[in-house]
Amino acid sequence: MSENGFTTQIIHSDRRSGIEHGAIHKPVHVSTEYAYADARELAAVFQGKAGYTYARQGTPTTTALELQVTRMEQGEATVSFATGMAALAATFLALLRHGDHLISSKYIFGNTNSLLMTLENFGVELTLVDATDAAEVAAAIRPNTRMVFVETIANPGTQVADLAAIGELCKAHNLVYVVDSTLSSPYLCPSKFYGASLVVNSLSKHIGGHGNGLGGAVTQTGLYDWSDYPNIYASYRKGSPRNWGLLQIKKKGLRDMGGTLSSDVAHRVAAGAETLALRMDRICSNAMALASFLSVHPKVTRVHYPGLASHPQHERASQLFGGRYGGLMGVELDPRIDVFEVLNRLKVAILATHLGDNRTLVLPAAHTIYYEMGPEHRALMGIPDGFLRISVGIEDENDLTGDFAQALDADANS
């Protein structure tokens, strides 16, 4: 199907893969166990042949979604999980061991940061770097470095990692390069083309898009040869070495840890994924309009959005994302303004924590998702009390700009 475009591939993915009774969508398979008439065939599936044994390790419905994501990322194979955090946890815990060294961007999702602290407690050495500068990654490499982790666009500061240069570094040093593509989505940035070994996506965000299901995925790009990676267990060193890493992530993450995506949610995410490109085009257009409007508003001191020429990585983002810059922005209000009063006046944007939804979502970052960090850590991350995190949706552009205009212009404290 490589001759077809992005949306054509995804929307026809199920039926072209063969579906029971000629259905257009892969059905929701709810069976926990799968029976075999031949005991030898059952044994063969346990020993690595394609098939199903127990739903904890996947179902035909989750497999159909995984094929969709693989096609989006132009990779080789995908494993799905119950959440994006489950996908990250499985990747780190399956591939890293006590004494290994992990280099990570310091501009990462707060829950991911918490997971990295857990890894440190397990004896994994951690170095946080400014991933917008590949030189910092290069300087952090040690003899025991095994992996580099970055996000394409950081949440909520919107820093854009130097994906291509870091990919070249990882290739030169034979390091596993894990890229979290959640905020750009595979539509804007198939990370395989920047050297990623593994790509992680939160299916709950742009890919699903409708705020009605949690999920995560890890995609193997085929660029990394796992034959020299020391942490692959002997039982998984069979078949092509290109598959060993993802096989170990699947076995540890699903069989051992149980982070399994349900068939019901997989079906919902797969249906949402069909319109990813259409939704992202609208989201990016809306976000550019809103960022441009807010950047010149007298009650806004700064807007963090890669689409603005003032953004430190604007040129890089233009090259990586093809002139579309995603739906996330950070907005700093004038410190004299009561951020809660402004938020409470919004009528279209929703006060909620989530990203990549069809609806525009906004929250006061310092008082919510970064509250536990304390004021000193927030200051280091550049998150003042008046910092709004906005995830732009697909509403009509004028309704969005008008909503924020009325909320800001009604403020009586400036």
N, C-alpha and C positions, 0 to 999 in steps of 0.2 A: 504493500500500500504506500510505498515511499513516494509514488508519483502524485499522491493526493495532498491537499493542504491540511493545515493543523485541524481545523474544525471538521472537515470531511472525514479524516481518519478517526477522530474520536466519536463522532455521532454514528458512524457505521461500524464501530469496533466490534460490538457484540454480535451482530448478525453475520458479519463476515468471518467470525471465528467459529460459527456453527452453534445454533441454539436448539434446544428441544422444541419440537412441534412447530418450528418456523416462527417462534416469537421474535419480536424486534429487540426486546431487552432480555438480558439474562435473568431468569427467574430467581426469586429469593429462596435459597436452599436453607431450610431450617433444621435439617436432620443433624443430630449430634454425631452419629456413627454411620459408617458406610460398609455395606456387606459385600462379600465376594463369594461367588459360587465355587471358585477354585482356590484352595488354601495356598497353592504355590504363588498365585497372583497376589494374594494378600501379603505373603512374605516378601515378594518382590517390591511391593510398594513401600513396605517398612524399610527395605534395604536400598531405597533410592529411586525406584521407578516412579514416573509421574502417576499420581493418583491421590485418593483421599482415604484416610483411615479414621481420624477423629477431628472434629470441627475446631478444636483448639489450634490446630496447625493449618487451618484454612478450609475453605469450601469452594465449590464451583463459582459462587457469586463473588467471593473476594478475589478469586483468580481473574475473573472478568474485569474487575476494577483495576487490578494490578497490571493487566495488559494495556488498559487505557493509559495509565500513568507512565508505563514504559514507553509507549508510543509518544506521549507528550515530551518526555525527556530524551527521546531518541537513544535510549539505553538498551540494555540486554535483558534485564529482568528486574522485578520489583517484589518486595514483601510489604504487606500492609499490616497496620497495627491499630489498636483501639484508640490511640491518641498520638499526636505529634511527639509529645514527651516520651511516650512508650517507644516510639521509633528511635529517638535519640538515645534513650537509656539502653536499649538493646544494642545499638551500634557501639557505644562506648564500653559497655560491660562485656560484650562478646569479644571485642577486639583488643582491649587494653588489659594489662596485668600490673601487679605490684612492681614498682620500679621503672615502669615505662614513663616516658615524658610526652605530654600533650601540649601543643601550642594552640591557643585559642584567641580569637578576637576578644578584646575587652568590651566591645560594643555588641552585646548580645541580650536576648530576651532574659528577663529576670529569673524565670523558672529554670532556664538552661544554666544560668550562672549558679543557681542553687544546686543543680545536678553536678556541676563541675566541682563544687565544694565537697559533695559526697564522694566523688572519685578521689579527691585528695585524702579523704579519711580512709580510703581503701589502699592508699599507698601509691597512687598515680601522681607523678610530679606534674605541676601545671605552671605554665607561663602565659600571662595575658599580655597581648600586644595590641598596638594600633594597627589593625588590618588594612587601613587605608594606605599604609606605607609598607610595601613588601620588604624593605630593608630591615624593618623591625622583626619581621618573621625570620629573615635570614640570620640576624644576629642572635636569635633565640635558639637556633638549632643546636642540639647536643648529640653525642654518640648514641644516647638511649631514646632519642625522639622517634616516635612511631607515627604520629598523626598530627595534622593541622586541621583546625575547624574554624569556619567563618560563616557568617550570614551574608547573603547578597546585599540586602538593605537592612540596616540595623533598626531595631525598635527600642525607643521611640525617636532617637536622634537622627535617623535616616542616613547615617554614614554609609558610604558605598565602598566595599572592600576592593582591593586591587586584585581582582579574581585571576586575571590572566598571568600577571607576574608571579603571584603566589603559586599558581599551577605549575609554572616553569620551575620554580624552586623545588616543589614537591617531586616533580619528575626527576630532577637532577640528583636529589637525595633519596629517592625511592621511598617517599613518605606517603602514607594514605591521606588523601585530601578529601575531607568531608565538607560539603557545602549545603547549608540550609537555604533552600530556595523559596521559602514560604512567602515572603513579602513581594518578591518579583513574580513568582509563579513560573512554571515551565514555559508559558506563552511568551513572556517578556525575555526570559533568560534561560535557555537550556544549558545548564552549567557544564555539561560534557565538553562543550567547545572551549572551555577555559581550564580544562585539565582535571576536573573533579573525578575522583575515584568512585565516590558514593554521593548521591544527592538525596537529601531529606526534605520532605514536604509535609506540612500540616494539612491534611485533607479537610480539616474543619474550616479552613480559611478560604482562599480564592477558588480552589479546585471544586470544593463542594458548593460554597458561595451563598447558601441559603440559610445558614445558621440553624440547621436542623439535624446535625450529626457530627460527632467527634470521630476523628481518624487521623492516621499518620502513615507515611510510607517511606521506604528506603529503596532507592533505585541504583542498581549496579550499571556503570557506564561501559565497562569492558576495557577501560584504559589501564587498569592496574593488574599486574601479574602477581598473584598471591603466593607463588611458589617459593619466594624468598622471605615471606612474612613469617616471623618466628612464632607468632601466637595462634597459628591455625592448628587445631587439634588433629591428631593422627587419623581419627575416624572420619574427618571431613576432607582429607587429602586424597580424593579420588575423583576421576573425571578431569575435565579441564581446570587448570589452576585459576582461570579467570572467574570461576564460579565459587571458589572456596570461601571467600569472605562473606558473600551474601548468604550462602548455605549456613555458615556458622551463626550469622545474625538471626536467621530464621529459626534455627534449632534452639538457640539460647533464648531468643526473645519470645517465641511462641510456645514451643514445647516446654522449656524450663521455667520461664517467667510468666507465661500465660497472658501476654499483652495482646490478645486476639481481637481483631475487628469483627463485629457481628455481620451476618449476611444482610440483615435489614438495613443497617447503616451503610454498608457497602453499596447496596442498591440505590439508596438516596444520593450518596456522593457521586456515583457513576452517572446518574441522571443529571445532577447539577454540572458535572464536568463537561457535558456536551456543549454548554454555552459559555465556557470559560473565556474564549477569545472575544466573544461579543460583549460580555460583561466587563472584561478588563479594558477594552477600548473605551467603553463609556466611563468606567471608573477613572481611568487615566485622564480623560478629557475633563471630567468634572473636577478632579483634584488639581489639575493645572489652572483651571479657572478660579477655583477657590483660593489656592495659594497665591495667585497673582492679585486677587482682590484683597486678601488679608495682609499681604506684604506692604501695601501702601496705606493701610488703615491707620489713623493716628493713635489708636488705642492698642496697637500691636507693635511690640518692639522688635520681634524677629520671627521669621517663618523658616522652618527647616524642611525643605522639599527639594529633592534632586533636580526637579524640572526648572527651578529658578536659577538664573545665571549667577546669583550670589552664593549658591551652594558650593562648598569647597570641592566637591567631586562632580560638579555638573557635567564637565566635558567627558569624564569617564562614564558617567551614567548614560550620556547620550550615545556613546559607542557601545556599551554593553546591552542597553535595553532598546535600541532602535528608535529613539525619539519619544518613547513612552516611559513614564517614571514611577508608575505604581500609584497606590491609593493612600499611602500613609504619610502624614505630616505632623510635625511638632510646631506648636504655635505658642510663643511667649507673649503674654499680655503685659501691659504697663503695670508695674508693681503696685501702683496706687489703686488699681481696680480690684474689686472683690470678685475673684474667679468663680465663686459659687453662685453669686447673683447673675453673672453673665450666663452661666450654664443653665440655670433654672429658667431663663427666658427663652431658651431654644424650643422651637415648636416642631421642626422637621427632624433635625438631628436627635438621636436617641442617646441618653445617658446610660451607657452600658460598656462592659469590658468584653471586647472581641475584636477581631480584625478580619478584613477580607469578606465582609458581608455585603449583600445587596443594599443594605440600609447604611446610612452614615451614622457612625458611632463615635462618641466623644467622651472623654473623662479627664479629670484633673490628675495628671500623672504623679505629682509629688505627694498627693494625699491618698493615693490608692495603690497602684501597682508598685510604686517605689517607696511607700511609706515606711516599711520595715527597715530600709537601708539607713535611715537616719539622715539628718540634714548635711553632715559632713560628706558622706558618700554621695548624696544627691548633688552636692556642689561640685564634686570631682567629675561627675558624669554630665554636668551642665544642665541640670533639671531644676530650675527655680520653682517657687511655689505657684507662680502663674503660668505654668507650662501645661498646655492642652495637648493631648494626643488625639488626633482625628483620623479615623479610618473612613475614607470617602466611599459612598455607595453609588447607586445608579439612578438616583432621583433626577428630576429635571434641574438643570444647571441653575436657572434663575431662582428656583425655590431654595436651593442651598445657599447661594450667595445672599439672597434676601433674608434668609433666616439668621445667618450670622451678623448681617448688617443691623437688623432690628435688635438683636441681643446685645451687641456692642454699643449701638448708638443710644440705647435707652439707659445706659449706665449713668448714674447721678453723681459718681464720686470723682469725676475728672472734668 
